[in-house]
Every structure is written in C-alpha cells, then in structure tokens.
Amino acid sequence: MAVSNRIRAALTTTVLTTAATGFMAGCAAGAEEEAEQVAYCTDENGEIVDEDYCDDDYRGPGAGLFFLYLGGFGRGLPVGTVLPSGGTRINPTDTQARRSAGLPANGTVSPGTRVAGGIGSGIGNRAGTGAGS
C-alpha cells in the first residue's frame, strides 16, 4: 500500500508538533518548580524556627541542630510549621553549600527567601535531604 508524499508529510508534521508541545510543557513545569524554591530555618524535625538559629555565627543553645531547609514549600509560613519531607537541608555554617544554593554565604536568611538552587541542583555534598534526615 503506497502512501502519498503529501499524507506522509502531514503525519510527520503532526507527530513532530505533538512531541515538541509535550517537550515544551515539561520544560515550563520544571521552570515553575525551580522558581518556587524557598528557604526556612528549621530544627532537626523540619519545624520552622526563628531565623536567628540559622545565622552562621549562632553559638547558643542547640547550635548545630538547626538547618536551612530548601524546597517548594511556599512563602509566608509561620514559625512552628512542620515542613514536609522532600526538601534539602544545609548546615548554616557551610558557606559553600549556602552559595551553591543561591543564599548569602553568611548571616541570617529571612523565612521564605527564594533561592536559585534547590532540589536537584547539586547543592553541596554535605547537605542531607528530608525533614528527618
């Protein structure tokens, strides 16, 4: 059965257009997720705490038990909110990991600060993942 060149061209164009549309939709979804990455200061259980605990100079009670927790959690969450697992934890004193995540190398990070990195961006090998890790 012979198929005319005209029909073959129409089918090829339809298939390529559909594939390109799917690819572009996937790219757009990934861009939205990246744009929504935010940082919060949390304790070891993923509960949001005051940002001063994640200052790189903090040496008070519990020092070393607080983390900058990055993920697509949304902005404006209050202290006491427990974040879901699936984020990326960064030690607040790890200046390289902070820089890699798009955060300032030192000082406090305001709750809900948007970050340039986030999940899947290769943030420092020293960062754990999940609220309980």
C-alpha positions in Angstrom: 0.0 0.0 0.0 1.6 3.3 -1.1 1.2 6.4 0.9 1.4 9.7 -0.9 4.2 12.1 0.0 1.5 14.7 1.0 0.0 12.4 3.6 3.4 11.3 4.9 4.4 15.0 5.3 1.2 15.8 7.1 1.7 12.8 9.5 5.3 13.7 10.1 4.4 17.3 10.9 1.6 16.3 13.3 3.9 13.9 15.2 6.7 16.4 15.5 4.4 19.2 16.6 2.9 16.9 19.3 6.3 15.9 20.5 7.6 19.5 20.6 4.5 20.6 22.5 5.0 17.9 25.1 8.6 18.8 25.5 7.9 22.5 26.0 5.2 21.7 28.5 7.7 19.6 30.5 10.3 22.5 30.4 7.7 25.0 31.6 6.7 22.8 34.5 10.3 22.4 35.6 10.8 26.2 35.5 7.9 26.8 37.8 9.2 24.3 40.3 12.6 25.9 40.3 11.2 29.4 40.7 9.2 28.3 43.8 12.2 27.0 45.9 12.3 28.8 49.2 14.4 28.6 52.4 13.4 28.3 56.0 15.3 27.8 59.2 14.2 24.6 60.8 15.1 22.3 63.7 16.1 18.6 63.1 12.4 17.7 62.8 11.7 20.1 60.0 9.8 22.6 62.2 10.3 26.2 61.3 12.1 28.1 64.0 13.4 31.7 64.3 15.8 32.6 61.6 18.5 33.7 64.2 19.1 30.0 64.9 20.4 29.6 61.3 22.8 32.5 61.5 26.2 31.1 60.7 27.6 32.7 63.9 24.9 31.2 66.2 26.6 29.6 69.2 23.7 29.5 71.7 21.6 26.5 73.0 21.1 23.9 70.3 23.8 25.2 68.0 24.4 22.6 65.3 20.8 21.3 65.5 19.3 23.9 63.1 19.3 23.8 59.3 18.4 25.9 56.3 15.7 23.8 54.7 15.1 24.4 51.0 12.1 23.2 48.9 8.9 24.1 47.2 7.0 24.9 50.4 5.5 28.3 49.6 6.3 31.6 51.2 4.9 33.1 54.4 4.8 30.0 56.6 4.8 30.8 60.3 7.3 29.7 63.0 6.1 26.3 64.3 5.0 24.9 60.9 6.4 21.5 60.2 7.6 21.2 56.6 7.0 18.1 54.6 9.9 15.8 53.8 11.5 16.1 50.4 13.5 19.3 50.9 17.2 19.8 51.1 18.9 20.6 54.4 22.0 22.8 54.5 24.2 23.3 57.6 24.1 27.1 58.2 27.9 27.2 58.7 28.6 25.6 55.3 29.3 28.7 53.3 30.0 26.8 50.1 26.7 24.9 50.2 24.9 28.2 51.0 26.5 29.9 48.0 25.7 26.9 45.8 22.0 27.2 46.8 21.9 30.9 45.9 21.8 32.0 49.5 24.2 34.5 51.2 27.4 32.9 52.4 26.8 34.1 56.0 24.3 35.8 58.2 20.6 35.1 58.6 18.2 34.1 55.8 14.7 35.5 56.1 11.9 32.9 56.2 10.6 32.1 52.7 13.6 33.6 50.9 13.5 32.4 47.2 16.6 30.5 46.3 18.3 30.0 42.9 19.2 26.3 43.6 17.0 23.8 45.4 16.2 20.2 44.9 18.2 18.6 42.2 20.5 21.5 41.7 23.6 19.7 43.2 23.7 21.7 46.4 26.8 20.7 48.4 27.5 17.1 49.1 27.3 17.8 52.8 23.5 18.5 52.7 21.1 15.9 53.8 17.6 15.5 52.4 14.2 15.2 54.1 12.9 16.7 57.4 14.1 13.8 59.5 17.5 13.0 58.0 
